[in-house]
Amino acid sequence: MIIPAVTPNATYDFADEVRHGLSRRGQKELPSKYLYDEVGSALFEVISYLPEYGLTRADERLLRRYAGEIVDRVPAPVAVAELGSGSGKKTRWLLEELCRRQRTSYYPVEISRSALDMCERELRDIDAISIVGFEREYLDGLSEVTTYRQKNQRLLVLFLGSTIGNFDRPAGVKFLADVRRILDPGDFLLLGTDLEKPAEQLVRAYDDELGVTAAFNLNLLARINRELGANFDLSQFAHVARINRKARSVEMHLESRRLQRVKIPAARVTIEFQEGETIWTESSHKYSAMEMFKTAREAGFRCEAQWIDAEWPFAENLLVAA
Ligand code: AVJ
C-alpha cells in the first residue's frame, strides 16, 4: 500500500527551485534531489554496478554480512522506517532477519513514486512483512509514520547509502537533530556513511570511464527540458567532478562550454551562462569513522556500534536516541 503525496502539483516547486538556483548571483546551483526522476534513478542503479563506484556494494555487503548482529542490538517489538527507500534491494537483508523474529511493519518514505513502487515489488514476497509506503519528503513522512506505530513498539529508522553526504556537515547535523526530535528515547537510527578515501579514487568514482555519472548529471538538464519546456543544449555542458578539500567532499558540476542563453518557460526565466561557468548539482561528503560518534552526540543520539567495510571504506553506524 502507498500513501500518495499530499501536494499533487510538485512541478511548481521544481520550477521555483530551478528559477531560484539558476538566478543566483555567484555560484549557480540545483538541488541534488532532482537528479532522481525515472531516468536518473535508473542511471544511479547502473552507477552502483560500476567498478569505480564501490559505495553501494560496500553498503550492501555490510548489511548482508551483519544483518544478524544489527538486528540483535534492536530489542523487539520494532517497526522499520526508511528514508529514501531506493530499490529496496539492500534493505531486504535486514527485513528478512527481523521477520524471522517478529511480524514487521516497513514504512519506506520517498518523494519518488516510481522508487516506492519498485521497492514494494522487490520486498513484498518476504514472509511476515507489511509494507506501507509514504510519498513524502523525509521529515514529513517520518512524522506521519510515528502516528502508525503502536505503543511499546520501537522505531528503527534506516538512512542508508550515505545520502546524508548530500548535506554539508552542519546541515547534516541539523537534519539528524530534526529526525531525533520526531523519535522517542530508545528509538534507533541506522546511518550509512561513506568514508574518506584518496582524491584520485574519488574523482574516478564520480567521473567514470563509461560516462554513466556524466549522463546521470546531464539528465538534470534533460529533465528541465522535459518538464519545464527549457532549451538546454546538452552538448554545450560538460560533467565535472571536483574535490573540495576544505569541505571533505566531492562535488558534481555542469560546466558551460561557451557563452550561452537558455530559456526555461515554466520557470519564467532566461538564464545566461558564461564560458566555463558551472552549475553545482551535488556534494558527497566523506567522513572519518571516529567523527560519527561526535556527530551522533551533537544531534541527540549515541553511536552504539559501527560496522566498517574493508574493501571500500564505508560505515554502518547504529545510533540510539538519547
Ligand atoms: C546516492 C547520494 C550517495 O553521493 O555518492 C553517485 C549519488 N552521485 N554518483 C553519492 C551519486 C554521483 C550518491 N548518493
Residues whose N, C-alpha, C, O or C-beta is under 5 A from the ligand:
A	BS01	AVJ	G161 S162 T163 S283 S284
